[in-house]
């Protein structure tokens, strides 16, 4: 049975029960006040045996009318219960229709249930909020898939072109071909590994351990010092012990990406990168700042999107694949942290990662 029919039967049954109790109370009331010696005024001298025929007559008169009343209550309860149940379940019908549309792929539909705030209104508003998040997530995934397909297609298309040229010209320099194919293949591998890392962080499929973020910052800085020297960038590191809980591998990747971006996207010469760690009452903070071109707040807010670059695409050995800050953002969210990008007034950008603080401090070696 449908919920509407169940509610209708419940309403009708409750009305019938209430009516039956009421009629029973009336019957008991009548019996209570039937006199023992007489039933009518001026009939005090009637024998007591006459009371029984009077009661029998009263039952004959009362019973059909009581049955008629119960029949009316049953009909009224069924009709009224059906209408009332339909009115009460109308919001649920709208929510069900919206769920069917969402199942068929239409995420733009909203319920927008009118009326005062009640349980159905709260459910509808929660469902609308879920649809908004789903629509946003699906749109992001579609853009990400399109961008990833484009980025992966580019090295494959270049490789095919190089091979076609070599096949058309057998005397072409194979050494140059191998070198260019190696560079293109390395870029494709880097992109694939970045996509896998992004997926792993997004699914939170990692083991959490106690980590000192300041040690990871030092490790990332030491690893990237040759790159900084090549670009003429000075890296300054300072800060406090910053204990947190998470994946050491992913957090090291986060720190490395931040420092790498700060080095590569810097001034052409005499640039500077500042890496700082600090502790707050309930969180630990990693801040990476760099000199560079001036950025607008609007542009800075888009840098965490996959394949988004703050400047024109750079074809160098360290240009990256456009997923650096996207990976940082995903790793931060997977560790229940927040990522903030703030353009510096003098040029460059300040990126802050705030993570929950671990109650256990990591031992520094």
C-alpha positions in Angstrom: 0.0 0.0 0.0 1.1 3.5 -0.7 1.9 5.9 2.2 -1.2 8.0 1.3 -3.5 5.0 1.6 -1.9 4.0 4.9 -2.4 7.4 6.3 -6.0 7.5 5.0 -6.7 4.2 6.8 -5.0 5.4 9.9 -7.1 8.6 9.9 -10.3 6.8 9.3 -9.5 4.1 11.9 -8.7 6.7 14.5 -11.9 8.6 13.7 -13.9 5.3 13.9 -12.3 4.4 17.3 -13.0 7.9 18.6 -16.6 7.7 17.4 -17.2 4.3 18.9 -15.8 5.4 22.3 -18.0 8.5 22.2 -21.1 6.4 21.4 -20.2 3.9 24.1 -20.0 6.8 26.5 -23.4 8.1 25.5 -24.9 4.6 25.9 -23.4 4.2 29.3 -24.7 7.7 30.2 -28.2 6.7 29.1 -28.1 3.5 31.1 -26.8 5.2 34.1 -29.8 7.5 34.2 -32.5 5.0 33.5 -34.5 5.0 36.7 -35.0 1.8 38.6 -38.7 2.3 39.2 -39.9 4.5 36.3 -38.8 5.9 32.9 -41.3 8.6 32.4 -42.6 11.5 34.5 -45.8 10.4 36.3 -44.9 6.7 35.9 -43.5 6.2 39.4 -45.9 3.4 40.1 -44.7 1.2 37.2 -43.4 -2.1 38.3 -39.6 -2.7 38.2 -40.1 -5.3 35.5 -41.2 -2.6 33.2 -37.8 -1.1 33.2 -36.4 -3.9 31.2 -38.8 -3.5 28.2 -38.0 0.2 28.3 -34.3 -0.4 28.2 -34.8 -2.9 25.3 -36.8 -0.2 23.5 -34.0 2.3 24.1 -31.4 -0.1 22.6 -33.6 -0.7 19.6 -33.8 3.0 19.0 -30.1 3.8 19.8 -28.4 1.0 18.0 -29.4 1.8 14.3 -28.6 5.5 14.9 -25.2 4.6 16.4 -24.5 2.4 13.4 -25.5 5.2 11.0 -23.2 7.6 12.8 -20.3 5.0 12.6 -20.9 4.5 8.9 -20.9 8.3 8.4 -17.6 8.6 10.4 -16.1 5.8 8.3 -17.0 7.5 5.0 -16.0 10.9 6.3 -12.7 9.5 7.6 -11.8 7.8 4.3 -12.6 10.8 2.1 -11.2 13.4 4.5 -8.2 11.2 5.3 -7.4 10.8 1.6 -7.6 14.5 1.0 -5.6 15.4 4.1 -2.9 12.8 3.4 -2.6 14.1 -0.2 -2.1 17.6 1.1 0.4 16.5 3.7 2.4 14.4 1.2 2.4 17.0 -1.6 5.8 18.4 -0.5 7.2 14.8 -0.5 5.9 14.3 -4.0 7.8 17.4 -5.2 10.9 16.1 -3.5 10.4 12.7 -5.2 10.0 14.3 -8.6 13.2 16.3 -8.1 15.0 13.2 -7.1 13.8 11.4 -10.3 15.0 14.4 -12.4 18.4 14.3 -10.6 18.6 10.5 -11.3 18.1 11.2 -14.9 20.9 13.7 -14.9 19.0 17.0 -14.5 20.8 18.6 -11.6 19.7 22.2 -12.4 16.1 21.6 -11.0 15.4 23.0 -7.6 12.4 22.3 -5.3 12.1 25.7 -3.6 9.3 24.5 -1.4 7.2 27.5 -0.3 5.4 27.9 3.1 6.5 28.0 6.7 9.6 26.1 7.8 8.7 22.6 8.9 10.2 19.1 8.5 9.3 18.9 4.8 10.7 22.4 4.2 14.0 21.5 5.9 14.2 18.3 3.9 13.5 20.2 0.6 16.1 22.9 1.5 18.7 20.2 2.3 17.9 18.4 -0.9 18.3 21.7 -2.9 21.7 22.3 -1.2 22.8 18.8 -2.1 21.8 19.4 -5.7 23.8 22.6 -5.8 26.9 20.8 -4.5 26.3 17.9 -6.9 25.9 20.2 -9.9 29.1 22.1 -8.9 31.0 18.9 -8.4 29.8 17.4 -11.7 30.7 20.5 -13.5 34.2 20.6 -12.0 34.7 16.9 -12.8 33.6 17.5 -16.4 36.0 20.4 -16.8 38.7 18.4 -15.1 38.1 15.5 -17.5 38.1 17.7 -20.5 41.3 19.5 -19.4 43.0 16.2 -18.5 42.0 14.7 -21.9 43.4 17.8 -23.6 46.6 17.8 -21.6 47.2 14.1 -22.3 46.3 14.3 -25.9 48.9 17.0 -26.5 52.0 14.9 -25.8 50.5 12.0 -27.7 49.8 14.2 -30.7 53.3 15.6 -30.6 54.7 12.1 -30.5 52.6 11.0 -33.4 53.7 14.1 -35.4 57.4 13.4 -34.7 57.0 9.7 -35.7 55.2 10.7 -38.9 57.9 13.1 -39.8 60.6 10.5 -39.2 58.8 7.9 -41.2 58.4 10.3 -44.1 62.1 11.2 -43.9 64.2 8.1 -43.1 67.4 10.2 -43.0 66.0 12.4 -40.2 68.3 12.8 -37.2 67.2 10.0 -34.9 69.1 11.5 -32.0 67.1 14.6 -32.0 63.9 12.6 -32.4 64.7 10.4 -29.4 65.5 13.5 -27.3 62.2 15.2 -28.2 60.2 12.0 -27.7 61.9 11.5 -24.3 60.9 15.0 -23.2 57.3 14.6 -24.4 57.0 11.1 -22.8 58.4 12.5 -19.5 55.8 15.2 -19.5 53.1 12.7 -20.1 54.3 10.5 -17.2 54.5 13.5 -14.9 50.9 14.4 -15.8 49.7 10.9 -15.3 51.4 10.7 -11.9 49.9 14.0 -10.9 46.5 12.8 -11.8 46.9 9.7 -9.8 48.2 11.7 -6.8 45.2 14.0 -7.1 42.8 11.1 -7.2 44.4 9.4 -4.2 44.3 12.6 -2.1 40.7 13.3 -3.1 39.6 9.8 -1.9 41.5 10.1 1.4 43.0 6.7 0.9 46.1 7.2 3.1 47.3 6.4 6.5 47.6 9.2 9.0 50.7 9.7 11.1 52.2 12.3 13.4 54.1 14.8 11.2 56.2 17.9 11.8 55.3 20.2 9.0 58.5 22.3 9.6 60.7 19.3 8.9 58.9 18.7 5.6 59.4 22.4 4.7 63.1 22.0 5.3 63.3 18.8 3.3 61.4 20.3 0.3 63.5 23.5 0.4 66.8 21.5 0.4 65.6 19.3 -2.5 64.7 22.4 -4.6 67.8 24.4 -3.8 69.5 23.5 -7.1 66.4 24.7 -9.0 66.3 27.9 -7.0 70.0 28.5 -7.8 69.3 27.9 -11.4 66.6 30.5 -11.4 68.6 33.0 -9.3 66.0 32.7 -6.4 66.9 33.0 -2.7 64.9 30.7 -0.4 64.6 31.7 3.3 63.2 29.2 5.7 62.2 29.8 9.4 59.5 28.9 11.9 58.4 26.8 14.7 57.8 23.1 15.2 54.4 22.4 13.7 52.9 19.1 14.7 50.0 17.8 12.8 48.5 14.4 11.7 48.4 13.2 8.2 50.2 11.5 5.4 53.9 12.4 5.4 54.1 11.6 1.6 51.2 13.8 0.7 52.2 16.6 3.0 55.7 16.6 1.6 54.2 16.7 -1.9 52.1 19.7 -0.8 55.1 21.5 0.6 57.2 20.7 -2.4 54.6 21.9 -4.8 54.3 25.2 -3.0 58.0 25.8 -2.9 58.4 24.7 -6.5 55.7 27.1 -7.7 57.2 29.9 -5.7 60.6 29.4 -7.3 59.4 28.9 -10.9 56.8 31.7 -10.9 59.1 34.4 -9.6 61.1 37.4 -10.9 63.4 36.8 -13.8 66.4 37.5 -11.5 67.0 38.1 -7.8 63.7 36.7 -6.7 63.0 35.6 -3.1 60.9 32.8 -1.5 60.0 32.9 2.1 58.9 29.6 3.8 57.6 29.9 7.3 55.8 27.6 9.8 53.9 28.7 12.9 51.7 27.3 15.6 48.3 28.6 16.6 46.1 27.4 19.5 44.3 24.7 17.5 46.1 24.7 14.1 49.5 24.7 12.5 50.3 27.1 9.6 52.6 26.8 6.6 53.1 30.0 4.6 55.0 30.2 1.4 55.5 33.7 -0.1 57.4 34.8 -3.2 58.2 37.8 -5.3 57.0 38.0 -8.8 54.4 39.6 -11.1 51.5 41.4 -9.5 48.3 39.3 -9.4 44.7 40.4 -8.9 42.6 38.7 -6.2 40.3 37.4 -9.0 43.2 35.6 -10.7 44.6 34.3 -7.4 41.2 32.7 -6.6 41.4 30.6 -9.8 44.9 29.3 -9.4 43.8 26.2 -7.4 41.6 25.0 -10.4 43.2 22.1 -12.3 45.4 23.1 -15.3 45.1 26.8 -14.3 48.3 28.8 -14.6 48.8 32.3 -13.4 50.8 33.4 -16.4 51.2 32.2 -19.9 52.2 28.6 -20.4 55.9 28.1 -20.1 57.6 25.3 -22.0 60.6 24.5 -19.8 61.9 21.6 -17.9 60.1 22.8 -14.8 57.0 24.3 -16.2 54.8 21.7 -14.5 51.6 20.2 -15.7 49.1 22.7 -14.3 48.1 20.6 -11.3 50.5 21.9 -8.6 48.1 24.1 -6.6 45.2 21.8 -7.5 47.0 19.0 -5.8 47.9 21.3 -2.8 44.2 22.3 -2.5 43.0 18.6 -2.6 45.7 17.5 -0.1 44.7 20.4 2.2 41.0 19.5 2.1 41.8 15.8 2.6 43.6 16.8 5.8 40.7 18.9 7.0 42.6 22.1 6.4 42.2 25.4 4.7 44.2 27.0 1.8 44.4 30.7 1.4 45.9 32.6 -1.6 46.6 36.3 -1.1 48.3 38.5 -3.7 51.2 40.5 -2.3 51.0 44.3 -2.9 54.7 44.3 -4.1 54.1 41.4 -6.5 54.0 37.7 -6.1 51.6 35.8 -3.9 51.4 34.5 -0.3 49.9 31.0 0.1 48.9 29.8 3.6 48.0 26.2 4.5 46.3 25.8 7.9 46.0 22.3 9.3 44.6 20.9 12.5 47.2 20.8 15.3 48.3 17.5 16.7 48.3 17.2 20.5 51.5 15.3 20.3 54.6 17.4 19.4 57.0 15.8 17.0 60.6 15.4 18.2 63.0 17.5 16.2 66.3 15.9 15.2 
